[in-house]
Amino acid sequence: MTFKDIVPELLQAIGDKFSDRTTKILKDKLQLISDKKATHKDSNELAIEVGNILADIFGEEINSDILPDGKMYYNIAKRLIEPSLKADHEIISRNTTLYY
């Protein structure tokens, strides 16, 4: 039995939604930085908000209906979740280091 490679489409959908949903948050936080009003609390809030956005998108996009045999296989998780978490980490790292 052969399965369609679902990862490229899912990765694109997740990336598009993630970008759309984080744009306003990043804009607001960058304004705090430019106004020299950013704090450690802002760093923490950014990390929480961005992480929650990614978790919500995973919940929306990844479900047993689209997975082969309704299962999350290691190779799918590796190719789908790992790059998304790296992107999340990069956004948080890049923006929180600007606070200081």
C-alpha positions in Angstrom: 0.0 0.0 0.0 1.3 3.4 -0.9 0.5 6.6 0.9 0.5 10.2 -0.4 3.2 12.3 1.2 1.1 14.7 3.3 4.1 16.5 4.9 4.8 19.2 2.3 1.2 20.5 2.2 0.8 20.3 6.0 4.1 22.1 6.5 3.0 24.8 4.2 -0.4 25.2 5.9 1.2 25.3 9.3 3.9 27.8 8.2 1.3 30.1 6.6 -1.0 30.1 9.6 1.9 30.5 12.0 3.2 33.5 10.1 -0.2 35.1 9.9 -1.0 34.6 13.6 2.4 35.7 14.9 2.8 38.9 12.8 0.7 41.1 15.1 2.3 39.8 18.3 5.7 40.4 16.9 4.8 43.8 15.7 3.5 44.7 19.2 6.6 43.3 21.0 9.0 45.0 18.6 7.2 48.3 19.3 8.0 47.8 23.0 11.6 47.2 22.1 11.8 50.4 20.0 10.1 52.3 22.8 12.7 50.8 25.2 9.8 49.5 27.4 10.4 45.7 26.9 11.0 43.6 30.0 11.8 40.0 30.9 8.0 39.6 31.4 7.5 40.6 27.7 10.0 37.9 26.7 8.2 35.3 28.6 4.8 36.4 27.3 6.1 36.2 23.7 7.4 32.7 24.2 4.1 31.6 25.7 2.0 33.3 23.0 4.1 31.9 20.1 4.1 28.4 21.6 0.4 28.5 22.1 -0.2 29.6 18.5 1.9 26.7 17.2 0.1 24.2 19.5 -3.3 25.5 18.3 -2.3 25.2 14.7 -1.0 21.6 15.2 -4.4 20.8 16.7 -6.2 22.3 13.7 -4.0 20.8 11.0 -2.9 17.5 12.3 -5.5 14.9 13.0 -6.2 11.2 12.4 -8.3 11.9 9.4 -5.3 13.1 7.3 -2.7 10.8 8.8 -2.0 7.4 7.0 -3.9 4.7 8.9 -4.9 7.5 11.3 -1.4 7.3 12.9 1.4 9.8 13.4 4.5 7.9 12.1 8.0 8.9 13.2 9.0 10.0 9.8 6.0 12.3 9.5 6.6 13.8 12.9 10.3 14.3 12.3 9.6 16.1 9.0 6.7 18.1 10.2 7.0 19.0 13.9 10.8 19.4 14.2 11.0 22.3 11.6 8.0 23.9 13.1 9.5 23.9 16.6 12.8 25.2 15.2 10.9 28.1 13.6 9.1 28.8 16.9 12.4 28.7 18.7 14.1 31.0 16.2 11.3 33.6 16.5 11.5 33.6 20.2 15.3 33.7 20.4 15.7 36.4 17.7 13.1 38.7 19.2 13.9 38.2 22.9 17.6 39.0 22.4 16.5 42.4 21.1 15.2 43.2 24.5 18.6 43.6 26.0 
